[in-house]
Amino acid sequence: MTAEGFLEGRRLQMARGVLLQCIMGGYPPARFYGSDDGDLALTADPRQIHRLPWSSQPRALAICDADELSGESSRLSTRGQLKEVIARYAARGLAPVVATELEFFVFAPNTDPTQPFQPPLGLDGRREDGHSAFSVSSNNGLRPFFSEVYACMAALGLPRDTFMHEMGVSQFEINLLHGDPLLLADQTFLFKHLLKEVALKHGLTVVCMAKPLAHTPGSSMHIHQSLVESASGRNVFSDEAGEPTAIFRHFIGGLQAGMAHFTALFAPNVNSYQRLCHPYASPNNACWSHDNRAAGLRIPASSPVARRVENRLPGADANPYLAIAASLAAGLHGIENELEPTPAIQGEFAVPDSLSLPCTLHAALERLKRSQLAKELFGNEFVEGYVASKTMELTSFFDEITPWERRVLAAQA
């Protein structure tokens, strides 16, 4: 809308069904979002109105809440779902603290989607071949791109912690500073949008698919979580002696109980499960461990004041609002019901059947559809609408025959 209209307080409305639009552009049947497909009001968060520094023309972006015209938050809004989870913690005198680690690939333009992605040409005229993990080399020629990324982050108020070249070819990771879950979800969303826009200016393509390259690690969005007392700011995962507390155990127990139910929220696309096929870098399990990256739930080595739980299941393709909401809701479920976790695992281990997770989008959606826990925490309307939208996407995928099928199966008798 125009700046004048926005500053005048003109209300912006949008059809409810847009919140269930699938990634191909279609919609599930209207019964999933109200047969009338009435309007929602988009209410701008005054803390999240940003002038876009990469735009050559004056332009701003406002992150909005999707509210029913009667005033309450729409149950179909993932940002609204996260705010509701945070409010449930606040009612117990607790405040979650989260941080996200986002991985992504930077590629040359890919005008033919039937062809694999390629890294950009480096300063020496060659493409990176995968030997640059954790390297400080700038031979890839991406310094101008990242310089503008950093400048735009500063302009948008996105503080960054660490940044590195990851294990994949032309793959990178940025760690955002820990803080309020809603703020971190907003920042993660803004950062992904920023990356895509700045890349286009530099003739590049940023890809946040979970697994864009074969034989290469995928991209995650690990979520680090701790809880503090709202009044004192004390980390309730550690007691006065620095030892783990019952709340810490119950939080892990809740995550273990909920991860299979919520896998479709952490891994929302067909491609998400390509990433999860790699058992080490992307553990598809609900085991927990002290500093073991093979576990889906990892307790990083830290001081007692920084004790936290890292959920390693979400991919870079996950909706940050929904992934954080699901992870925190599972932890709160464990606290409310005093769930005890299984024993921690260390070293090499076999995943028990009870802690294995769905390994395809179809299986994950079936688990979510049957989940009474998901419906209790997020409501029938959201769960049924989400499953309907994602089922459309899965059906669209199965409507195509892949090059692998033509290459391998066509010659079979």
N, C-alpha and C positions, 0 to 999 in steps of 0.2 A: 504494500500500500504506500501511498505518498507519505513523506515525512510530515506534511501538514495534517493529513488525516490522522496519523498516529499521535501527533502531539495534541490534537484536539480531543483525543480519547475516543475516537470513533471505534465502535466494536467490530471486530473481525470475526465472522462466523464461517463454519466449515461443516460439511455433511459428516455425520457420525461414521458412515461407512468408510471414509478415508482412513480411519485408524486401523482398518482391517485390510487395506489394499495390499495385495500380494506383490512380490518383486517383479512379476511380469506386467503388472498394471491392472489386473482384473480384481474382482471382488467375489467373496462367497455370497450365498443367497442372503437376501435382505433380513431374513428372520434372525440372523446372527448379530445384527446391529440395530434392530428396530425396523419393523416393516415400513414405517413412514420415511425412514432415513432422514430424520430431522436434523437440525443444526446443533452444533456445539459452539461455544464461545471460546476463542483463543485469547487467553489472558496473559499478557507479557509479564515475565518476572523482571521487576525493575533492576535487579542486580545482574541481569544477563541481557543487557542491550549493548551491542557492540558495533562500532564503526568498523567496517571491513578494510583492513590496511592493504590488502592485495588488490583491491578494486581501483581501477583508474578513475572511475566516477564515484562521487559521494554515495555510499550505500551502507546500510546498517542491517544487522540481523538481531532479532529478538527471540529468545527462547521462551516459549509460551506453555502454559498449562491448558489442557483441554477440559473445559468445564461444561456441565449441562447448563441449559439456560435457566434452570431453577437455582443454580449456584454451586451445587456440589461437584466434586471432581468426577469425571467420567471413569467408569470402571474399565473402559477400554484403553485408557491412557497409561502407558508404561511409566511415565514420569509421576503420574498420580499414584500408581501402585507403589513406587519407591517411597514417596512421601508418606503413604499410609503405614508402611513398615517402620519407617523412622519414628512416626508418632507412637507406634506401639512400644517401641523401646523407651521413648520419652516418658510414657505412662509408668514405666518401671524405674524411672530415675536414671536411665542409661542412655548413652549416646554412642552409636557406632562410629568408628574411624576407619576409613578405607583408603587404599591407594591402588591404582591400576598400572600395570605394565603392558604397554601395547606394542606389538610387533607388526611390521609391514614391509612390503617389498617396493622398491623403486625400479621401474622398468622403462625401456624404450617404448614409444608408441606402438600399440598392437592393433593394427587396422583390420586384421583378418583373425577372427576368434577361433578359426580352425587350426591356427598355428600357435606353437608354444610362446609364452612370454620370453623376452630376452632382456638381459641387463643393458643399460645404456653403454655407448661407446666411451671408453676411458680417455684420459689425456694422451695416452700412447696409441690411440686408434684401435685398441683391442677391448673386448668385453671381459668383464670379471668372470673368472672360472671357478670360484668357490673356495679360494685359499685366503680369504680376507677376514675370517671370523675374528672378532675382537681386535682387529688391526687398527692402527692409527693412521694408516696410509690414506692419502687423498687422491690416489691415482684414478679413482673412478670418475673424477670430474664433477662430482656432485656438490662441491663446496659452495658455489653460488646459490644453488637450490637450498641447501641447509642454512646458509646465512640468512636467506629471506624467511625461512621457516622460523628460525630463532627470533628474528625481528618481529614477525607477526605474532608469535606467541607472547612476546613482551607487550605488544600493543593490546592484545586481548586479555592481558592479565593472567596468562597461563604459566605458572612457575614450573620449571622442570627440575628434576633431580639428576638422574644420570641418562646418558645417551650412548649407544654403542652400535657397532656393526655386529649383527647376529650371525648364527651359524649358516644360514642359507645364502645363496647367490644373490647379492644386492639386497639383502634383508637387514633391517635395522630395528632397534628397540629403543623406546623412550619410557622412562619411569616418571610418572607425575607424582608430585609431593602429596603425602597423606593428608586427609582432612575429612570434612563433612561429606557423607555419601552422595547427597544431592549435588553438591558442588563438584565432586569428582566425576559424577556421571555427566554433568553439563560440560566440564572441561574435556572429558574424553570425547564426547560428541563434537565439540568445537574443534578439537585437535584433528580429528579425522577429516572434518570438513575443510579445515585449513590446509591439510596435507594435499588433498585432491586439487584444491584451487591453485595453490602455489605451484604444484607439479605441472599443471596445464600451462601456466605462464612460462615455464622453463622447458617446454617441449617434452615432458616426461609423463609417465603414468604411475600413480601410486595405487597399489592393490592391497586391500585388506581382506581378501579371501583367506579362508583358513588354510588352504593348501593349493597355491597357484602353480607350483612346479612339482613334477614327479621326482622321486629319489632325492628330495630335499626337505628339511624340516619345515613344518607349517608355522603359521603365525598365531600366537595365543594372545589372550587378554587376561593374564593372571590377576586375581583380586586378592589383595592383602586386607585382612579384617582384624580389628580389635574392638574392645568395648571399654568405655570409660564412664565413671560416675559423672552425671551431668553437673553436680554441684562442685565437686573437687577436681575433676579431670584425672582421677587416679585410674590406672589400667586395672580393671577388675579381673583380668586373666592371671594376675600375680598377686599373692598375698604379701603381708608385711615382711616376711622372711624371703621373698623372692621366689617362692614355690608356686607351681600351677594351682589354680583354684578349682572348686567344683563347677563354677560357671564356665570356666575354660573347657573342662571335660564335657559338660552338657552341650556347649556350643558345637564342639566337634561331633558329639553324638547326634545332634540334630542335622548337621550337614551330611553325615553318613546316612541318616534315615531319609533325607530328602533328595540326594543327588540323582538317584535313578528316576525319581518322579519328575525332576526338573531338567533332565538332560536335554530335552528339546528346546529349553529356554537358553541353555548355555551353548548348545551346538545346533543352531536353528536352520541350517541349510544342508542339502545333500553333500556338498563339498566339505562340510564340517567334519564328516566322519572319515574322509580321506586323511585328514590330519591325525585323527585319533587312532588310525591304524599303526602309527609308530609308537610302540609301547613305552619308550623311555622319555623322549622329549615331550610327549603329549599323553600322559597317563589317563586311560579311560577306566578308572576304578575309583571306589570310595574308600580305599585304604588311607590311613594317616601315618605319618612318620616324622621323626625329628630330622630335618635337613636331608631328606631323601627325595630326589626329583622323580623317582619312579612312582611315587605315591600321588594320588589325586589331591590329597590334602597334606600339605607340607608345613611343618613348623620351622621357619627359618631360624638359624642360629642368631641369637640376639640377647640383649640384656633383659632382665625381668620387666623393666618399664616398657620395653618395646615388644613384649611377647604378643604374637599374632598368628593367625591361621591364613595360609595362602591356598586359595582355591585355584588349582591349575587346570581345571576342565574347560573354562570358557575360551573360545577362539576369538581372534580379532574381528570376526564377522558378527559377533553377538551384539545385541542391543545393550549398551552399557547400563541404561536405567533398569532394564528387565533382569540382566545378569546379576547386578548388585542387589536388586530387590529379592531375587530368588535365593541368593546365597545368604543374605541376612535373615530372610524369613525362615529358612531352614534352621539356622543357628538359634533363632528365637524359639522356634518350635521345640528344639532340644532343651533350652533353658526352662521353658514353661512346663515341660513334661519330665524334667530331670533325667534325660536319656543319657545312658553311659556309652562311651565309644568302645569299640573293640580294642584289644591290645595294639600298641604301636608296632609297626613292622620296621625292620632295618635290613640293609643289604639286599641281596637278590631274594625275591619272594614270588610265590604263586598266588594269584588273586583268588580268594574264595568266591564261590558262586554267589554268595549272599552280598558281596561287595562289588560284583561286576555290574557294568552299566550297559544300556542299550548301545548297539554298535552300528545301527543304521537309523536314518531319519524316520523310516516307517515304524521301526520298533519303538523309537523314542516317542513318537506321536501317539502310538497305541498305549504306551505306559502313561503318558500325560492325560489322555482321554479318560482312562479308567481311574485316575488318581483322585481319591477323596481328599487327600491332603492338599493337593493343588487347588481344588475347588474351595476348600475351607479357607485357604490363605489368600487366594486371588479372586475368588468368586466364579460362579458358573458361567456368567456372561463372558468374562475374559477368557477362561480356559476353552470354552466351546468355540468362541470366535477365533482364537489363535490357532487351534487345531484345524478349523475349517480353512483358514487362509493358507496355512502351511501344507495342508493336504492338496490344495490346488497347485501349489508349487511343485510338490512331489509328482503329481499326475502329469504336469507339464514336462518334467524331466523324463518321465517314462515314455512320453510321446516321441522322443528322439532316439535314434540309433547312434551309438558312439563310434568313433573310428576304431577303437579296440574290437568291437563286435564285428565290424566289417573286415578288419584285418585278420582276426584270429578264427572267427566262426564261419566265415563264408566258405572256406575250403573244406569244412567238415562234411562227411558223408551223412 
